[in-house]
Amino acid sequence: MLRSLIPPTLARLGIAIAAPVIACAALVCDSSAADLQAASAAPLFSPPAEEIAQIRHHHIKRLVERLTVEPGELERSCKYESEIATAPPINRIALTFDDGPVPGGTEHILNVLKKYGISATFFMIGQKAAQHPELVAKVRAAGHLVIANHSWSHPNFHDISTAAQTEEFLRDDAIVTLSNPVKLFRYPYGNSTCETNTLVHLHGYQIVGWHIDSCDWAFEKNGKVDAKEAISCGVLPQYRDDYVGHVVSAARARRGGIILMHEIHPRTLSALESVIQQLIASGFVFGSIVDPEFRTSLR
């Protein structure tokens, strides 16, 4: 009965199944005055419109597939095994940032994290890490932060061959995470495959998903998310024009968890300090996904 209602629901939301969707372009107070000023200023850059469009397209495509393909088929193909089914440690938050490093963005995040004494994990794209080794070095120099594998060029692993998936993982491993004592991998768009699951485990990696999708890619357009984007990210109606409210309410609903954010979105970077302040005010404690408490959230 439920599945018979899915196509009309998708139609009302304006989701075209076959067509691509295109988008518009614990506290530390000893930081220097310069660091605090830098942390409060939003970086002046904009991500390529094509990059934002691809993120939105694959998120909506993922939503459509979850609604229209039999769960058993998705399970057999391992398409979404990277999603976290286990509950997070109660009242613990782990911040993660994808798709960097980005000049301006990476430094801004590091300054905010330093101000609040917070650890985070950076899932870096190999191509960008190769272009900006100085930013990779800055993240490494922070010491308490983790750099992780997010593929070489950020393709959808559902759309490329097994050989291409292998190359994407190994090229990023060679430049980003080869010398890391902790080996973590996050699929682009969270789209997993059985073959790459086996590959990354053979190389000693754990796969990292997320409990909370900040939906920053959707808020980036004009500060609001539409109906289908809200469904994709789990944004409640009252927070469809409130990015910070969405992230904090989702954390409260899950009682903590791993939060997905992206370095490439200016709105996310400018709101990061507010998100941190409100989560602290709500009683959450920040940690790292390599902490023992988060072990059951990795696979």
Summary of the structure (lengths in Angstrom):
residues: 299
radius of gyration: 18.5
end to end distance: 33.4
largest distance: 60.7
contacts: 960
relative contact order: 0.17
helix: 49%
strand: 12%
